[in-house]
Amino acid sequence: MTTPLRLHPDRLFPAEETQRGIARRLYGEVAELPIISPHGHTDPAWFAKNEAFPDPAQLLIVPDHYVFRMLYSQGVPLEALGVPSEDGTQVETDGRKIWRLFAERYDLFRGTPSRMWLDWVFAEAFGIDVRLTAETADHYYEVMDAALKTDAFRPRALFDRYRIEALATTEGALDPLEHHRAISDSGWKGRVITTYRPDSVIDPDQDGFADNLRAFGEVTGKDTQSWQGYLAAHRKRRAYFKEVGGATATDHGHPTAFTADLPQADAEALFGRVASGKMKEGDAELFRGQMLTEMARMSLDDGLVMQIHPGAFRNHNKAVLSRFGRDKGADIPAQTDYVTALRPLLNAVGNEPDLNIVLFTLDEDTYARELAPLAGHYPALTLGPPWWFHDSPEGMRRFRERTTETAGFYNTAGFNDDTRAFLSIPARHDVARRMDCVFLARLVAEHRLGEDEAAEVARDLAHGLAKRAYKL
């Protein structure tokens, strides 16, 4: 016996009737607005080549760490889910087998944001009207596989179908950006831009850092064994990302928010130790901190928005890292300090109104105590939306409750989806729009905000703030 799959039009809205009615009306103002997706990890090759997605598993499971980390936590091997290996481990390549394995364990996702996003994709994108179970797995696979073979489900068609106004991918400092160049040369009007992510040539603790530094010099023609040459290489590469990839932002995934502002002689000496591999204890963190301040100064010069994503213990699972590489669902939130850590950077550039630094956190305890007060004071700071583990209805509610009283709405950057799975983009933006309308509905019901003002704020949160924050 199959169970129907239906998305309730009032999902996530309050049970209380007055607020539910207000939330409905506010949502009606924003539901069809274009999507601004200013930070994510989708593959630019999708849009450059515009090829059909291979199968449902490659579309929804293999690239999505939200999905495979849950299954892995329950004993499902990553190789059985088709996650590519880096050590030669054989992985499953039969999309139907991967899909069946996922469907048999779909109950694991009950109550999670992934369940909401996936059900939205099944019902809204593919028109499936029965719930996913082991018994319906083949029906799902056949419906989706047939759809993926049509032109309507090619990447550019989906981009247009879901009213994506702008989408930013994220590439490392050494990336040649050939896919972005191909998109630009193709004549297609969709706006897919890059983001400059220089961690591989900034973090001395990353594997291969010395080789990356040499490659950085080769690709820029600068002397990356000298401090001034190294900084010049970053400036040249940032300009390349703007010119070829249309970049409007940088992104920095450092372990902490620590910053430094050393005298020039000390910075040169520090770089000398880093470049030669003769670091002292603490040099790696000090260098990362110095480079956040240097990147902020460069943003003042070239106008790129700066994003800082600290507070994740990256690749916590050593066995997964060695077999499957980085970014395989084993990044774990860590306690993070911002007030003390950011002070050197903020003393240097925090009062600059032309600079925009978007801060994210995985340590929610800092929202009310540190981040909202900082963003509510410094002109250069903006709060990014709930990120990763907190990209959920509860996380979004907590974010608004803890930050609005100090930072307001207009010191925040709207919503970004930070996704690797293309079809989760519209699903996740829909959740964010609903939850913002729920929060605003309460303010209206409590007579703290007029409904006309709430509607204006809802439109800004859904579209305008992200467009402004990322200079789109």
N, C-alpha and C positions, 0 to 999 in steps of 0.2 A: 504494500500500500504506500503510495506517495503522498507527501504533505505539500500543500501549495506554498509557493514562495511569493509573497506580496510585500512590497515596501509600503508601510503605512505613511500616508501623507503628513501625519503629525509626529512622526518619529523624532525623538529627542526633545520635543516641545513639552512644556510643563503640564502636569496632570491638572493643576488648578485652572478652571475655565477662563477666568479673566485674563490671566497672563498668557494662556495658550492662544486666545484670540488675538492678542497684541502681537505675539511672536509670529503667528500666521501672516498677519498683515505686513509686518516688517520683512519677513522672508520673501513675500511677494515682490518687494522692492528690489531684492538683490539676487533672486534665484537665477535669472537669465543674464546677469552681467558677465562681460568677458572675463576670462581667467588670466591673471598675471601670475606666472610661476617663476619667480626671480632667482630661485636657488634649488637645484636638484642634481640628480646624477643619471638622468636618462642618457642613452647612447646617441651622440650626434650622427652616427652612421645610419641610424633609422631614417632620419630626415634627409640625409644626403643621398642615400641609395633608394629610399622609398620602396623597399622590397617587402613582400608579405612576411608577417611573423610566421615562423616555422610551424608552430603548433600551440595548443593551449598551455602546455606545461612551460614552454619557452617564453610565453607571454606573461604568465601569472605566477609561476613558482620558482623557476631557476634563477631569475634575476632579483628576487624579492627576499631580502634577509628577514623581514618581518614574518614571512611565511615559514622559511626553512629553519629559522632558529627555534620556533615553537616545536616543530616536529622533531628537531634534533634533541631538544630538551626531554622528549619522551622516548628517546632511544632509536629514532629513525636515522640511519647513516646518511650523511650528506651525499655520498656517492650514489645512493639509491634514489636521490632526488635530482640527479643530473647536474649538481653543482660542479663546475669545472675544477679539476685538480691542477696543482703545479708540480707535483712530484711524480707524475706518471701513473697515479692511481686510476684504475679503470672506473668509469662512472656510467650510470645508466643513460642510454641515449634514446630509448623508446618512450616517446612522449605519452603514449596511452598508459604504459606501466607506471610512469611517474604520477600521472593524473589519478589513476586508481588508488595508488598508495596514499595520496593526499586526500582523496574523497573518503576513504575508509576511516580517516582520522580527523575529519572536518569538525567533529564535536569538540576537539581540543580548543577551537577558536571561539567557543561560546563566551559572550561578554567582552570580547576584545575588540579594539578598533579594526583590526584586520577583518573580522567577521562582517562588520558593517560595510567596509570598503568592498570586499569581495561580493557580498550579496547585492550591492549596488551595481557592480559590474555585470553580474549574472543577469539581473532583472532589467536594468536600464540599457546596457550596451548590447546584450545578446538576446533580450526578450525571453529568457527562460522563466517558466512559471511554476517549477517544482523545486523543492529544497534539495540541496546537494547531499547525497548519502552514497554509500557503497552501491546500492541498488540503482541509483540514477547516474552513476559516474559515466557510464558509456554514453547515455543520452546527452549529457552535458558535453562530453568530448566531441561527439559527432556534430552537434549543433554549432559549437564554437569553431571546430576545425573547418567546417564548411564555410562559415562566415569569414574566417581568416583568409580564405582563398579568393575572396571577392575584393574588388578595388575599394569598396566602401570601408574596409578595415585595414587599408595600408596606412602607414604612419601619417602622411600628410593629410589624408582624408579625415582621419580621426582628430588631428590637430584642428582642422576647420570645423568639424562636427561639434566639438566641445568648446568652440569659441575661445580658443587660446590666443590671446593677444600677443603675448611674449613669453618665451620659455628660455631659461638659462641652464646650460649644462655646466659641468665643472671639469676642467682639464689641468693637469700638472704643468709645471713650468717648462718641461722639456717636450711637451706635446707639439707636433708640427701644425696642428689644427687643419689637417687636410680635409676633414669632413665639413668643417665650417666654411672653408674656402669653396668646397663643392656646392654647398647649399647656396652660398652667395652667387656663384657662377651659374646656377641652374635657372635663375629667373623666377623661382617660386617665391611667393610673397610672404610666406610664413616667417615670423621673426624668431629665429633660434640663435641665441648668442652664447658665448663662452663666459667662463669665470676663471680668473687667474688664481690657481691654488699652488703656491710655491713650497709646500711643506717638505718635499723631497730634497730641496736644495737649501733648506733653512734648518731642519732638525738633524743635528749631528748624531742622534740616537737611531735614526732610520738606517736599515740595512742598505749598503751600497752608497752611503752619503759621499764618500770620497770620489767614487766613480761618477756620481751625479754632478758633483762640483766640476769635474773635468769636462763632462759633457755640456754643462752650462756654459763654460767658456767657449767650447767649440761652436755651439749653436748661436752664440751672441757675438763671437769675435772679440770678447773682452778677457782681460787677465783676471780670472776668478781665483787666483792664488794671492791677490792683493786686495786689501779692504776697499779701496776706491774702485778698483776694477770690478769687484764683486757687486758693489752697489750699482755701478753703471750697467752691469749685465741685467739686474732686475729692472732698471728703468727702461732699457731697450726691450726687454721681454714684455713688460707691461704695455708698452706702446704697440708692440706686435699683436698682442691679444686684443687691444682696442681696434686696431686697423683691420686685421684679418677676421677676428671672431666677434667684433662688435661688443666687446666686454664693457660692462659698466661697473663691475665689482671685482674685488678680490675675496678670498676665503682662506681662513687660517684655523686649522684644527689642532691647536697645541694642547698638550696635556693639562696645562693650567693657564690661568689668565695673567700670570706673572709678566711684568714689563720692566724695562730698565732704560735709563737714559745716561749712558756713560760719556765722560769726556772723550774727545776724538782719539787721543793717544791710547786710552784704555781700551776703546772699542777696536782699534787697530791691533793691539797686542792680543786681545781676546780672539779676534779672527785668525791671527797668526797661529795660535794654538789649535783652534778648530780645524783650520785648513791643513795643518801638518799632522793632525792626528795625535798631538801631544797635549791633550786636554787635562786639566786638573779637575778634581771633584767639584761639581756644581757648574762647570763651564757650559755644559750643554743647555741647561736651563737658563743661565745668564745670557747665552747667545740668542736663544729663542726669544727671550724677553726684550733684548736690545733690538732684534729684528722686527718685533711688533711695532715698536716706536719708529723705526726707520720706515716701515711700510706705511704707517700713518702719515709721516712727513711726505712720502711720495704721493699719497692720495691727495694731500693738499695741493701738490703740484699738478697732477694729471687728472684729478677729479673722480677717480675710481672710488666707489663706496667700499668700505672695509668691513668684512664680516669676521667675527671672532667666535669660534665654536670650541670653547675649552671644556674641561671637566669630564672627559671620557678616558677611562683606562683602556687604551686601544688594544685589540687583539689579545684579550686576556687569556684565551685558551691556546696554549703553546702548540698542542698537537694539531688543532685545526689550522693554525697559522702555518705550520710547516707543511701540511698536506694540501691546503686549499688557498693559502695566501691571505692577504689583508681583507678587511671589510666583509667578514662572513658571519656576522651576527654575534660576535664575541666581544663587542665593546660594552663596557660596564660603567654606569655613572659613578662619579667620585665626588667627595666633598670638595667644594671650590670656593676660594676667597676672591672677591672682586675689589673691595674697598681699598685694601692695602696694595693688592697686586697691580691694579690699574693706575695707581696714583702717579708713578713716574711718567707714563704716557699722557695722562690727563693734564699734568702740570706742563707738559711740553706743548700739547695741541688741543686739549679738551675744551678750551674756550673759543675755538674757531667755528663760527657758524656755517662756513662753507664746507666743513668736513662732516661726513656721516659715517659713524662707526656703529654697526648693528651688532648688539651683544646677544648671545644665546646662552642657555644654561641647561645642564641636566641635574643641577642641584636646586630643586624648587624652594628649599628653605631660604635661599638668598633673594627671592623675588621681593618680598616686603622689606626685608632688613637691609639689603644692599643695592640690588639692581634698580628697583623703582626709584629710590631716592637719588641714585646717581643719574639716571636718565631724566629725572625730574629737575635736575639742576644744570648739568653740563650741556651746552648747545651741540656738542659734537656727538652725543650719544643717543641712540635709538634702541628700544627693546625689540628683539626678534620674537617671533611667536613661540609657543610651546613646541619643543623640538624632540623628535624621535620617541623616547619612552613616554613622553607626556603629550604627544600629538593624539589626543583622545578627548572625548567629551568631558571627562572629569578633569583632565589636565588643562583644557581650555577654560573651564569654569574657574578652577583655582587661579589660573593666570590673571583673569580679569578681576577676580575678587582681591587678589593680593597686590596688584599693580595700579589699578585705576585711581585709587584715592590719592596716590602720590605722583604718578607719572601721567595720569589722564589717558585719553585714547590717542592723542596726537603726538606723543613721544614713543609710539609703537609703530611697527613696520607692516601692519596688516598680517596676511598669512602667506607662508610658503610651504610647499609640500615635501621638499627634501627627499624626493622619491627616485627609485630606480625602476619602478614598474609603471609603465605609461598610463594604463587605464585607471590606476589609483589616483591620478591627478584630479579629474573631475569629481571622483567619489570623495576625496579628502577635502576638497574645497567646499563641497556641499555640506559636509559635517561642520566645518569651521563657520560657514555662513549661518547655519541653523543655531549653533551654540552662541554665536555673538548676538543673534536676534533674541535668544532666550535670556541672555544677560540684560540686554537693553529693555526687554519687555518687563522685567522686574523693576527697573528704574522708572519706567513709565507708570506701572501699576502702583508704585509707592509714591507717585507724584514728585519724583526727583528730576524728571526730564519730560519735556513735552514729546508727544509721539512724532510730531514733525521733525524735532531735533533728533530723535532716535533714528528715524528713517535716514536722515542725512549721515549720521554716524555709521549706520549699517552699511550704506553705500561706500563710505570711505574705508571701512574695515575690510570690505569685500574686494575693493578694487583700487580706490584712490591712494590709500596710504602706501601700499606696496609699489605702485607706479611712481609715487613721489620719492619714496625712500631709496629706490634703486635707479632713479633717474631714467625711467622708461617712458 
